Amino acid sequence: MTDHTIDAPRILRTRHELRRRHLTVAATERLTPHMIRLTLTGADLHDFASAAPDDHMKLVLNADSDSPQMRDYTPRRFNAQELVVDVVDHPGGPAADWARAAAVGDAITIGGPRGSQRIEGDIDHWLLIGDETALPAIGRWIEEMPAATRVTSIVGVPDAADEQTVTTAADWTAHWLHRPLDQATDPAPYLAALDAMPLGPRTFVWVAAEAMVARAIRTHLLENGHHKQWIKASGYWVAGQADASDKGIED
């Protein structure tokens, strides 16, 4: 059980200039059966900023049409020349449809990130929990962690072929939960994994999944004595609602 009498972690917020950037697809890769990786390039990236692993930006689809569609995605990796975006391949999603058909040379517009929320404090252990939609943020987080940082991930994916490897200097322990995509709204596998994993003091838990799943995980943690100041939970998507999210799940 976390001792919340110690100083709780702090969330440091940074605002970024909000503007659209016009980029070009430089490479596409089928990273796993349910994840497409796109590398985007363009001069507009020279001042692109993303200070936190769970930042989100907008992919603007059909930007030149009368009815453009926008979807939130994580900047998986970036520098002044390239931006990597991982897109979950699932039926019926406009961004997934675009990513599946994307070819080198195709144009794409992005917007944001609008801001970043960095988590800092005296944290002994990070626990990152999520589904496929959270995997880009979790992967980036683990990749960027300093050497010897203790981090554990619990990630739901369809099967073993969808597991990902991450190169990191952190002390990383990975737990993969296998279930079909159509069962991504069931919190039970995550709760069972948590029951088998006692949380020590100064463990910060970050959660991102379908909104009701994220809420169920947060509630389970609270009911088992983990203080709310040591949890950050987000609904990256809402079952049955297109382009919906609940980025700050609280009491």
Secondary structure, 3 states (H helix, E strand, C coil): CCCCCCCCCEEEEEECCCCEEEEEEEEEEEEECCEEEEEEECHHHHHCCCCCCCCCEEEEECCCCCCCEEEEECEEEECCCEEEEEEECCCCCHHHHHHHHCCCCCEEEEECCCEEEEEECCCCEEEEEECHHHHHHHHHHHHHCCCCCEEEEEEEECCHHHCCCCCCCCEEEEEEEECCHHHCCCCHHHHHHHHCCCCCCCEEEEEEEEHHHHHHHHHHHHHCCCCHHHEEEEEEEECCECCCCEEEECC
